[in-house]
Amino acid sequence: KEKQLSSKQERNQKLLLVFAFLFILAGFIFYFYYQNLLLKQKNKIKDIDNKLQYKIINATLDGQDLERNKISAILHDQVSAILSSVGLHLSAFESDLSKEKIEELVKTRILLKDAHDKVRDLSHELVSPLLVKFGLQFALKDLCENNSNSIILFDFQSNIQNDFRFETDYETKLYFIVSEFLNNAIKHSKASECLVSLELFKKLLVINIIDNGIGFDIDKITSTDGFGITQIRARIKNINGDLKIKSGINQGTTITIKVNI
């Protein structure tokens, strides 16, 4: 009986140890499961927050583009036309004026022409007339030519036919995306050469921007560095595109934008 009692006690102790082990194991499993659940919730909240930020940025940028187009249209179609009309009215008075008054009229015309030119230039800065009339590749080619100087040379290449047009809103967004990258190259890259290329493969548009500048550490780039990467990413994401940036210190920079059209 003593042996049976001792054996039973040992068996109970073993069962108790097994239950204790299972309880501790269950506690660990629950702990890690709970932590994993918290991490998933945090990631989900972070993802929602990022999406919300992108939506806010895109809404802001879309509003800016809309206002830019409105202001450009008003300047070009209305203000510029009014200034031209004023010039014609001034010409009508010229024959009835004295020599002194004609000299004053000449000065007035010079000021009027200066105002007209400034309005025209501002209108063109807001929205490229080549972009509206001829399309993306002509506007980007003109942008490269205008930004080229003795310090940095922008070269433009394209395999797209001259008469090919994208959707107007699509072209406008891509134009300002590339324009922002070119501004970054001018301000920060210290490059002597920069290539802008457009390649169309059936339904995929690939834009490459490659410079031979000083490059940068991609991991250290933030929206406060003056590059505006967050806004650019938002623009690209808004047209369902993909952005890849390859760079390194003294290794130049390669920017690739891929968009399904």
Buried (B, 14 or more C-beta within 10 A) or exposed (E): EEEEEEEEEEEEEEEEEEEEEEEEEEEEEEEEEEEEEEEEEEEEEEEEEEEEEBEEBBEEBBEEBEEBBEBBBEBBEEBBEEBEEBBEEBEEEEEEEEEEEBEEBEEEBEEBEEBBEEBBEBBBEBBBBBBBEBBBBBBBBBBBEEBBEEEBBBBBEBEBEEEEEBEEEBBBBBBBBBBBBBBBBBEBBBBEBBBBBBBBEEEEBBBBBBBBBBBBEEEEBEEEEEBBBBBBBBBBBBBEBEBEBEBEEEEBBBBBBBBEB
